[in-house]
């Protein structure tokens, strides 16, 4: 009986010695990993993960080291992701951030999980912005859509999506994106961009002699932003289609918004002629007077003032 007890005691002592040796070895690995963080985070992370597994296997003996690893490992995933952002490796950074979120949840590190989740859309925006600046419109649009799918209230992402889609030639998609941006805090810039789309369409319609379309697009532009050129196009299209009253109204609005335009005196002469044609001599004289300094029509304006 004494022999059996002695054997058991010997085995127990051997196990304790083995545990002590294992703990010392694990501690050394932990210290090595800690000292290598500033040199190679990826290598340090790998070692910390090994240490965590070994320490966990020791039970109570390794509990303290295991707990420390649980705090360090998620933070290292996050730190590596930030380094990848700094290297403009956005795809790699996103993958690493998602891994950080997963690991943080596993180790119950709410702080790292929150920060990583907040960084994901920021990195996506940075990635898409780089593509947009490089005029890779379709690729940029695809990433902006990811951001908006995750947060439909992101007005900046919607605005930039509109720019990307407009650059890619998807005008209807761009209009929808700009409208979404306007509804989410980006109204001034988004409406200006919408106005530009309508203004470009108005100019094209005027050139193609589609006068009704030109007026419609020009006025749509004017609804979005007070653009003098939009009223000039609407006036020219109205005049060309024989709608002189509308032409006068839009030309006058053009001069109201752009009184110092290079063609202001020429436009004033045109308004005067239109008023004279409508038998409103008083208004005709008013605008002929504004046209007397025009290098091309000044002499004619003076003559008409003498006549009227």
C-alpha positions as CSV (number, residue, x, y, z in Angstrom):
1,X,0.0,0.0,0.0
2,X,2.8,2.4,0.9
3,X,4.4,1.6,-2.4
4,X,1.3,2.5,-4.3
5,X,1.0,5.8,-2.4
6,X,4.6,6.6,-3.1
7,X,4.1,6.0,-6.8
8,X,1.0,8.3,-6.9
9,X,2.9,11.0,-5.0
10,X,5.8,10.7,-7.4
11,X,3.4,11.2,-10.4
12,X,1.7,14.2,-8.8
13,X,5.0,15.8,-8.1
14,X,6.1,15.1,-11.7
15,X,2.9,16.8,-13.0
16,X,3.4,19.9,-10.9
17,X,7.0,20.2,-12.1
18,X,5.8,19.8,-15.7
19,X,3.2,22.5,-15.2
20,X,5.8,24.8,-13.8
21,X,8.1,24.2,-16.7
22,X,5.2,24.7,-19.2
23,X,4.2,28.0,-17.5
24,X,7.7,29.3,-17.6
25,X,8.0,28.4,-21.3
26,X,4.7,30.1,-22.0
27,X,5.7,33.2,-20.1
28,X,8.8,33.4,-22.1
29,X,6.8,33.1,-25.3
30,X,4.5,35.8,-24.1
31,X,7.3,38.2,-23.3
32,X,8.9,37.5,-26.7
33,X,5.6,38.3,-28.4
34,X,5.2,41.5,-26.4
35,X,8.7,42.7,-27.3
36,X,8.2,42.1,-31.0
37,X,4.9,44.0,-31.4
38,X,6.7,47.2,-32.5
39,X,8.8,45.2,-35.0
40,X,6.3,42.8,-36.5
41,X,2.7,42.9,-35.4
42,X,1.7,39.9,-37.5
43,X,4.4,37.7,-36.0
44,X,3.5,38.9,-32.5
45,X,-0.1,38.1,-33.1
46,X,0.6,34.6,-34.2
47,X,2.7,34.0,-31.1
48,X,0.1,35.5,-28.7
49,X,-2.5,33.2,-30.3
50,X,-0.2,30.2,-29.6
51,X,0.4,31.4,-26.0
52,X,-3.4,31.7,-25.5
53,X,-4.0,28.1,-26.6
54,X,-1.2,26.8,-24.4
55,X,-2.1,28.9,-21.4
56,X,-5.8,27.9,-21.7
57,X,-4.7,24.2,-21.7
58,X,-3.0,24.7,-18.3
59,X,-6.2,25.7,-16.7
60,X,-5.9,27.8,-13.5
61,X,-2.1,27.8,-13.8
62,X,-2.3,29.7,-17.2
63,X,-5.5,31.6,-16.5
64,X,-3.7,35.0,-15.9
65,X,-1.7,34.8,-19.1
66,X,-4.7,33.6,-21.1
67,X,-6.7,36.5,-19.9
68,X,-4.0,39.0,-20.9
69,X,-3.9,37.4,-24.4
70,X,-7.6,37.9,-24.7
71,X,-7.1,41.6,-24.3
72,X,-4.1,41.8,-26.6
73,X,-5.2,39.6,-29.6
74,X,-8.2,41.7,-30.7
75,X,-6.3,44.9,-30.4
76,X,-3.5,43.5,-32.6
77,X,-6.0,42.6,-35.3
78,X,-7.3,46.1,-35.2
79,X,-3.8,47.6,-35.2
80,X,-2.8,45.5,-38.3
81,X,-5.9,46.7,-40.0
82,X,-5.0,50.3,-39.4
83,X,-1.5,49.7,-40.8
84,X,-3.0,48.3,-43.9
85,X,-5.1,51.4,-44.3
86,X,-1.9,53.5,-44.0
87,X,-0.5,51.4,-46.9
88,X,-3.6,52.0,-49.0
89,X,-4.4,48.3,-48.9
90,X,-8.1,48.9,-48.4
91,X,-9.3,45.4,-49.3
92,X,-6.8,43.9,-46.9
93,X,-7.8,46.4,-44.2
94,X,-11.5,45.6,-44.6
95,X,-10.8,41.8,-44.3
96,X,-8.7,42.5,-41.2
97,X,-11.3,44.7,-39.6
98,X,-14.0,42.1,-40.1
99,X,-11.7,39.6,-38.5
100,X,-11.0,42.0,-35.6
101,X,-14.8,42.3,-35.1
102,X,-15.1,38.5,-35.1
103,X,-12.2,38.0,-32.7
104,X,-13.3,40.8,-30.4
105,X,-16.7,39.2,-30.1
106,X,-15.1,35.8,-29.3
107,X,-12.9,37.4,-26.5
108,X,-15.7,39.7,-25.3
109,X,-13.7,42.9,-26.2
110,X,-16.5,45.4,-26.8
111,X,-14.2,48.4,-27.2
112,X,-12.3,46.8,-30.1
113,X,-15.5,45.5,-31.7
114,X,-17.0,49.0,-31.6
115,X,-14.0,50.8,-33.0
116,X,-13.5,48.2,-35.8
117,X,-17.2,48.5,-36.8
118,X,-16.9,52.3,-37.0
119,X,-13.8,52.1,-39.1
120,X,-15.3,49.8,-41.8
121,X,-17.4,52.5,-43.5
122,X,-14.6,55.0,-43.1
123,X,-12.2,52.7,-44.9
124,X,-14.7,51.9,-47.6
125,X,-15.2,55.6,-48.2
126,X,-11.5,56.2,-48.4
127,X,-11.1,53.3,-50.8
128,X,-14.0,54.6,-53.0
129,X,-12.7,58.1,-52.9
130,X,-9.3,57.0,-54.3
131,X,-11.1,55.2,-57.1
132,X,-13.4,58.2,-57.8
133,X,-10.3,60.5,-58.0
134,X,-8.8,58.0,-60.5
135,X,-12.0,58.2,-62.5
136,X,-12.7,54.6,-61.9
137,X,-16.4,55.4,-61.6
138,X,-18.0,52.0,-61.8
139,X,-15.6,50.6,-59.1
140,X,-16.1,53.6,-56.9
141,X,-19.9,53.4,-57.2
142,X,-19.9,49.7,-56.2
143,X,-18.1,50.5,-52.9
144,X,-20.3,53.6,-52.2
145,X,-23.3,51.3,-52.6
146,X,-21.9,49.0,-49.9
147,X,-21.7,51.9,-47.5
148,X,-25.2,53.0,-48.2
149,X,-26.6,49.5,-48.0
150,X,-25.2,49.4,-44.4
151,X,-26.4,53.0,-43.6
152,X,-29.0,54.5,-45.9
153,X,-28.7,57.8,-44.0
154,X,-25.1,58.4,-45.0
155,X,-25.6,61.5,-47.1
156,X,-21.9,62.0,-48.0
157,X,-21.8,58.4,-49.4
158,X,-24.9,59.1,-51.4
159,X,-23.5,62.3,-52.8
160,X,-20.3,60.7,-53.9
161,X,-22.3,57.8,-55.3
162,X,-24.1,60.3,-57.4
163,X,-20.8,61.7,-58.7
164,X,-19.5,58.2,-59.5
165,X,-22.7,57.2,-61.3
166,X,-22.7,60.5,-63.2
167,X,-19.1,59.9,-64.3
168,X,-20.1,56.4,-65.4
169,X,-22.9,57.8,-67.5
170,X,-25.8,56.5,-65.4
171,X,-27.7,59.7,-65.1
172,X,-30.9,58.3,-63.7
173,X,-28.9,56.5,-61.0
174,X,-27.0,59.7,-60.3
175,X,-30.2,61.6,-59.9
176,X,-31.6,59.1,-57.4
177,X,-28.3,59.2,-55.4
178,X,-28.2,63.0,-55.3
179,X,-31.9,63.0,-54.2
180,X,-31.0,60.6,-51.4
181,X,-28.0,62.8,-50.5
182,X,-30.2,65.9,-50.4
183,X,-32.6,64.1,-48.0
184,X,-29.7,63.3,-45.7
185,X,-28.0,66.5,-44.9
186,X,-26.3,67.3,-48.3
187,X,-29.1,69.3,-49.9
188,X,-27.0,72.3,-51.1
189,X,-24.3,70.3,-52.9
190,X,-26.6,67.6,-54.1
191,X,-29.1,70.0,-55.6
192,X,-26.2,71.8,-57.3
193,X,-25.1,68.6,-58.9
194,X,-28.7,67.8,-59.9
195,X,-28.9,71.2,-61.4
196,X,-25.7,70.6,-63.4
197,X,-27.2,67.4,-64.9
198,X,-30.4,69.2,-66.0
199,X,-28.3,72.2,-67.3
200,X,-26.2,69.9,-69.5
201,X,-29.4,68.2,-70.8
202,X,-31.0,71.6,-71.5
203,X,-27.9,72.8,-73.5
204,X,-28.0,69.5,-75.5
205,X,-31.7,69.9,-76.2
206,X,-31.3,73.5,-77.4
207,X,-28.5,72.5,-79.7
208,X,-30.7,69.7,-81.1
209,X,-33.6,72.3,-81.5
210,X,-35.7,70.3,-79.1
211,X,-37.0,73.6,-77.6
212,X,-39.7,72.2,-75.3
213,X,-37.2,69.8,-73.8
214,X,-34.6,72.6,-73.4
215,X,-37.1,74.8,-71.5
216,X,-38.2,71.9,-69.3
217,X,-34.6,70.8,-68.4
218,X,-33.5,74.4,-67.9
219,X,-36.4,75.1,-65.5
220,X,-35.6,71.8,-63.6
221,X,-32.1,73.1,-63.2
222,X,-33.5,76.4,-61.9
223,X,-35.6,74.5,-59.3
224,X,-32.4,73.0,-57.9
225,X,-30.2,76.1,-57.9
226,X,-30.5,79.7,-59.1
227,X,-28.4,79.3,-62.3
228,X,-28.4,82.2,-64.7
229,X,-27.4,80.1,-67.6
230,X,-30.4,77.9,-67.1
231,X,-32.7,80.9,-67.6
232,X,-30.7,82.1,-70.7
233,X,-31.2,78.6,-72.3
234,X,-34.9,78.7,-71.4
235,X,-35.2,82.2,-72.9
236,X,-33.4,81.2,-76.1
237,X,-35.5,78.1,-76.6
238,X,-38.7,80.1,-75.9
239,X,-37.7,82.7,-78.4
240,X,-36.8,80.1,-81.0
241,X,-40.2,78.5,-80.6
242,X,-42.1,81.8,-80.9
243,X,-43.0,82.1,-77.2
244,X,-41.9,85.7,-76.8
245,X,-43.6,86.4,-73.5
246,X,-41.8,83.5,-71.9
247,X,-38.5,84.5,-73.6
248,X,-38.8,88.0,-72.1
249,X,-39.5,86.6,-68.6
250,X,-36.5,84.2,-68.7
251,X,-34.2,86.8,-70.2
252,X,-35.1,89.2,-67.5
253,X,-34.4,86.6,-64.9
254,X,-31.1,85.9,-66.5
255,X,-30.1,89.6,-66.2
256,X,-31.4,89.7,-62.6
257,X,-29.1,86.8,-61.6
258,X,-26.2,87.9,-63.8
259,X,-26.4,91.7,-64.2
260,X,-22.7,92.1,-65.1
261,X,-22.6,89.3,-67.6
262,X,-20.5,90.0,-70.7
263,X,-23.5,89.7,-72.9
264,X,-25.8,91.7,-70.6
265,X,-26.2,94.6,-73.0
266,X,-26.8,92.3,-75.9
267,X,-29.5,90.5,-73.9
268,X,-31.0,93.8,-73.0
269,X,-31.3,94.7,-76.7
270,X,-33.0,91.4,-77.4
271,X,-35.5,92.0,-74.6
272,X,-36.1,95.5,-76.0
273,X,-36.9,94.1,-79.5
274,X,-39.3,91.5,-78.0
275,X,-41.1,94.1,-76.0
276,X,-41.4,96.3,-79.1
277,X,-42.8,93.4,-81.0
278,X,-45.4,93.0,-78.3
279,X,-46.3,96.7,-78.6
280,X,-45.0,97.5,-75.2
281,X,-42.9,100.6,-76.1
282,X,-42.3,101.8,-72.6
283,X,-40.5,98.6,-71.7
284,X,-38.8,98.5,-75.0
285,X,-37.3,102.0,-74.4
286,X,-36.2,100.9,-70.9
287,X,-34.2,98.0,-72.3
288,X,-32.9,99.9,-75.4
289,X,-31.5,102.3,-72.9
290,X,-29.6,99.5,-71.2
291,X,-28.2,98.4,-74.6
292,X,-26.8,101.7,-75.8
293,X,-23.3,100.8,-74.7
294,X,-23.3,97.4,-76.5
295,X,-20.4,97.4,-79.1
296,X,-22.6,95.6,-81.7
297,X,-26.1,96.9,-81.0
298,X,-25.5,100.2,-79.3
299,X,-26.0,102.3,-82.4
300,X,-29.2,100.5,-83.3
301,X,-30.5,100.9,-79.7
302,X,-29.9,104.7,-79.8
303,X,-31.8,104.9,-83.2
304,X,-34.7,103.0,-81.8
305,X,-34.8,105.3,-78.7
306,X,-35.1,108.3,-81.1
307,X,-37.8,106.5,-83.1
308,X,-39.9,105.5,-80.0
